[in-house]
Amino acid sequence: MKYTPKTRDQLEKESLLPEGIYDFEIIETSDRPSKAGNEMIMLKFCVFDETGRQHYIFDYMVFGNNFGERKLFHAADACGIMDIYDSGALKDSDFMGCTGKMLVKQQDGTGEFPAKNIVGDYVPQSATDKPTTPRKTKDMINDDIPF
């Protein structure tokens, strides 16, 4: 048997999605406090690579700072739920089943944690040719199939 020896770092990097824009579906949400006790929304995304293999990416939006609040705004825009965001009543469950586009980036591992994919940002729905209505998987099931 022949193989090329690889380092742990090489193996971790090879399992990651290349950086770029990907379609996503939100498959899990939760509302819980951050380590510092601030309000936080966690989203789990299913992202498909070019071969159809599933990748899972998590994002955490912590309230009380500009960075987390910008991410929340961008996520709501990408998912087409700006009306709920604008009402001030957005909950984690409003994201469940939403679809959209995101910029996926790679984050190097640390000594104890492996390299991973992260959400670089969300692509606003207004930047795509999609209507500005909530994008939910259940709404897409009845779409006309072009074949």
LOSE-923930 format. One record per residue (C-alpha): residue number from 0; z negated, x, y negated. Coordinates in nm, 4 decimals, decimal comma. Example, Ala and Ser with C-alpha at 12.3 -4.5 7.8 and 13.67 -1.06 7.14 Angstrom:
# LOSE-923930
@seq = 0	z = -0,7800	x = 1,2300	y = 0,4500
@seq = 1	z = -0,7140	x = 1,3670	y = 0,1060
//
This chain:
# LOSE-923930
@seq = 0	z = 0,0000	x = 0,0000	y = 0,0000
@seq = 1	z = 0,0953	x = 0,1325	y = -0,3437
@seq = 2	z = -0,0648	x = 0,0362	y = -0,6724
@seq = 3	z = -0,1236	x = 0,1853	y = -1,0120
@seq = 4	z = -0,4927	x = 0,2349	y = -1,0913
@seq = 5	z = -0,6009	x = 0,0593	y = -1,4106
@seq = 6	z = -0,9103	x = 0,0699	y = -1,6233
@seq = 7	z = -1,1355	x = -0,2311	y = -1,6718
@seq = 8	z = -1,0084	x = -0,2522	y = -2,0314
@seq = 9	z = -0,6429	x = -0,2602	y = -1,9166
@seq = 10	z = -0,7148	x = -0,5351	y = -1,6640
@seq = 11	z = -0,9012	x = -0,7444	y = -1,9215
@seq = 12	z = -0,6233	x = -0,7105	y = -2,1804
@seq = 13	z = -0,3518	x = -0,8035	y = -1,9279
@seq = 14	z = -0,5219	x = -1,1356	y = -1,8539
@seq = 15	z = -0,5137	x = -1,2403	y = -2,2210
@seq = 16	z = -0,2513	x = -1,4453	y = -2,4004
@seq = 17	z = -0,0407	x = -1,2379	y = -2,6390
@seq = 18	z = -0,1202	x = -1,3136	y = -3,0026
@seq = 19	z = 0,0892	x = -1,5992	y = -3,1386
@seq = 20	z = 0,1169	x = -1,9742	y = -3,1970
@seq = 21	z = 0,0340	x = -2,1969	y = -2,8984
@seq = 22	z = 0,0033	x = -2,5686	y = -2,8287
@seq = 23	z = -0,3458	x = -2,6804	y = -2,7341
@seq = 24	z = -0,5368	x = -2,9747	y = -2,5977
@seq = 25	z = -0,9091	x = -3,0151	y = -2,6629
@seq = 26	z = -1,0755	x = -3,0834	y = -2,3288
@seq = 27	z = -1,4459	x = -3,0566	y = -2,4137
@seq = 28	z = -1,6580	x = -3,0966	y = -2,7254
@seq = 29	z = -2,0249	x = -3,0720	y = -2,8138
@seq = 30	z = -2,2477	x = -3,0928	y = -3,1178
@seq = 31	z = -2,5403	x = -2,8541	y = -3,0973
@seq = 32	z = -2,7353	x = -2,6120	y = -3,3137
@seq = 33	z = -2,6204	x = -2,2531	y = -3,3553
@seq = 34	z = -2,8495	x = -1,9628	y = -3,2648
@seq = 35	z = -2,9724	x = -1,9680	y = -3,6260
@seq = 36	z = -3,0410	x = -2,3433	y = -3,6040
@seq = 37	z = -2,7454	x = -2,4593	y = -3,8167
@seq = 38	z = -2,5360	x = -2,7605	y = -3,7172
@seq = 39	z = -2,2357	x = -2,6574	y = -3,5085
@seq = 40	z = -1,9389	x = -2,8124	y = -3,3291
@seq = 41	z = -1,8073	x = -2,6413	y = -3,0148
@seq = 42	z = -1,4513	x = -2,7099	y = -2,8971
@seq = 43	z = -1,2998	x = -2,6022	y = -2,5651
@seq = 44	z = -0,9210	x = -2,5758	y = -2,5613
@seq = 45	z = -0,6706	x = -2,5685	y = -2,2795
@seq = 46	z = -0,3732	x = -2,3517	y = -2,3769
@seq = 47	z = -0,0692	x = -2,2897	y = -2,1561
@seq = 48	z = 0,1173	x = -1,9606	y = -2,1388
@seq = 49	z = 0,4942	x = -1,9278	y = -2,0879
@seq = 50	z = 0,4544	x = -1,9517	y = -1,7085
@seq = 51	z = 0,2450	x = -2,2685	y = -1,7297
@seq = 52	z = -0,0825	x = -2,0928	y = -1,6443
@seq = 53	z = -0,3869	x = -2,2460	y = -1,8144
@seq = 54	z = -0,6097	x = -2,0450	y = -2,0440
@seq = 55	z = -0,9362	x = -2,1676	y = -2,1908
@seq = 56	z = -1,0452	x = -2,0758	y = -2,5405
@seq = 57	z = -1,3634	x = -2,1785	y = -2,7197
@seq = 58	z = -1,4185	x = -2,2197	y = -3,0911
@seq = 59	z = -1,7437	x = -2,2701	y = -3,2765
@seq = 60	z = -1,7609	x = -2,4238	y = -3,6245
@seq = 61	z = -2,0974	x = -2,3632	y = -3,7884
@seq = 62	z = -2,1795	x = -2,5734	y = -4,0933
@seq = 63	z = -2,3520	x = -2,4343	y = -4,3979
@seq = 64	z = -2,1036	x = -2,1577	y = -4,4750
@seq = 65	z = -1,7527	x = -2,1531	y = -4,6189
@seq = 66	z = -1,5955	x = -1,9930	y = -4,3105
@seq = 67	z = -1,7174	x = -2,2647	y = -4,0719
@seq = 68	z = -1,6332	x = -2,5440	y = -4,3124
@seq = 69	z = -1,2778	x = -2,4079	y = -4,3620
@seq = 70	z = -1,2317	x = -2,3947	y = -3,9843
@seq = 71	z = -1,3473	x = -2,7567	y = -3,9555
@seq = 72	z = -1,1003	x = -2,8647	y = -4,2255
@seq = 73	z = -0,8122	x = -2,6744	y = -4,0592
@seq = 74	z = -0,8984	x = -2,8105	y = -3,7124
@seq = 75	z = -0,9091	x = -3,1687	y = -3,8424
@seq = 76	z = -0,5725	x = -3,1176	y = -4,0152
@seq = 77	z = -0,4138	x = -2,9657	y = -3,7023
@seq = 78	z = -0,5388	x = -3,2589	y = -3,4936
@seq = 79	z = -0,4284	x = -3,5269	y = -3,7400
@seq = 80	z = -0,7772	x = -3,6631	y = -3,8044
@seq = 81	z = -0,8034	x = -3,5908	y = -4,1768
@seq = 82	z = -0,8866	x = -3,9561	y = -4,2490
@seq = 83	z = -1,2058	x = -3,9194	y = -4,0433
@seq = 84	z = -1,2775	x = -3,5789	y = -4,2037
@seq = 85	z = -1,2300	x = -3,7282	y = -4,5526
@seq = 86	z = -1,4739	x = -4,0103	y = -4,4699
@seq = 87	z = -1,7522	x = -3,7550	y = -4,4112
@seq = 88	z = -1,8229	x = -3,9037	y = -4,0674
@seq = 89	z = -1,6382	x = -3,6537	y = -3,8427
@seq = 90	z = -1,8151	x = -3,5948	y = -3,5083
@seq = 91	z = -1,7390	x = -3,3558	y = -3,2254
@seq = 92	z = -1,6216	x = -3,6479	y = -3,0088
@seq = 93	z = -1,3448	x = -3,7272	y = -3,2616
@seq = 94	z = -1,1726	x = -3,4071	y = -3,1432
@seq = 95	z = -1,1782	x = -3,4995	y = -2,7729
@seq = 96	z = -0,8237	x = -3,5192	y = -2,6320
@seq = 97	z = -0,6608	x = -3,4070	y = -2,9570
@seq = 98	z = -0,3568	x = -3,1827	y = -2,9387
@seq = 99	z = -0,2065	x = -2,9460	y = -3,1919
@seq = 100	z = -0,1087	x = -2,5873	y = -3,2561
@seq = 101	z = -0,3242	x = -2,2815	y = -3,3125
@seq = 102	z = -0,2879	x = -1,9139	y = -3,3844
@seq = 103	z = -0,4323	x = -1,7306	y = -3,0839
@seq = 104	z = -0,5641	x = -1,3792	y = -3,1403
@seq = 105	z = -0,7210	x = -1,1170	y = -2,9163
@seq = 106	z = -1,0727	x = -0,9863	y = -2,9645
@seq = 107	z = -1,1720	x = -0,6530	y = -2,8143
@seq = 108	z = -1,4588	x = -0,6522	y = -2,5707
@seq = 109	z = -1,7932	x = -0,4952	y = -2,6343
@seq = 110	z = -1,9953	x = -0,3038	y = -2,3795
@seq = 111	z = -2,1361	x = -0,6161	y = -2,2138
@seq = 112	z = -1,8688	x = -0,8757	y = -2,3027
@seq = 113	z = -1,5024	x = -0,8543	y = -2,1950
@seq = 114	z = -1,2028	x = -0,8843	y = -2,4287
@seq = 115	z = -1,1058	x = -1,2461	y = -2,4929
@seq = 116	z = -0,8692	x = -1,4757	y = -2,6772
@seq = 117	z = -1,0022	x = -1,6459	y = -2,9890
@seq = 118	z = -0,8759	x = -1,9035	y = -3,2366
@seq = 119	z = -0,7356	x = -1,7122	y = -3,5346
@seq = 120	z = -0,6652	x = -2,0331	y = -3,7227
@seq = 121	z = -0,5193	x = -2,3779	y = -3,6776
@seq = 122	z = -0,1648	x = -2,4723	y = -3,7747
@seq = 123	z = -0,1866	x = -2,7671	y = -4,0146
@seq = 124	z = -0,0105	x = -3,0770	y = -3,8884
@seq = 125	z = 0,1666	x = -3,0920	y = -4,2243
@seq = 126	z = 0,3328	x = -2,7573	y = -4,1390
@seq = 127	z = 0,4913	x = -2,9027	y = -3,8245
@seq = 128	z = 0,7502	x = -3,1756	y = -3,7925
@seq = 129	z = 0,4931	x = -3,4098	y = -3,6404
@seq = 130	z = 0,3690	x = -3,7325	y = -3,8012
@seq = 131	z = 0,0274	x = -3,7175	y = -3,9651
@seq = 132	z = -0,1498	x = -3,9380	y = -3,7131
@seq = 133	z = -0,4126	x = -3,8370	y = -3,4593
@seq = 134	z = -0,2573	x = -3,6477	y = -3,1737
@seq = 135	z = -0,4310	x = -3,7483	y = -2,8547
@seq = 136	z = -0,3127	x = -3,6820	y = -2,5008
@seq = 137	z = -0,3505	x = -4,0468	y = -2,4049
@seq = 138	z = -0,1061	x = -4,1395	y = -2,6856
@seq = 139	z = 0,1504	x = -3,8964	y = -2,5496
@seq = 140	z = 0,1489	x = -4,0311	y = -2,1939
@seq = 141	z = 0,3737	x = -4,3243	y = -2,2840
@seq = 142	z = 0,6224	x = -4,1105	y = -2,4786
@seq = 143	z = 0,9862	x = -4,1514	y = -2,3800
@seq = 144	z = 1,0848	x = -3,8810	y = -2,1347
@seq = 145	z = 1,4218	x = -3,7311	y = -2,2391
@seq = 146	z = 1,5642	x = -3,6996	y = -1,8865
//
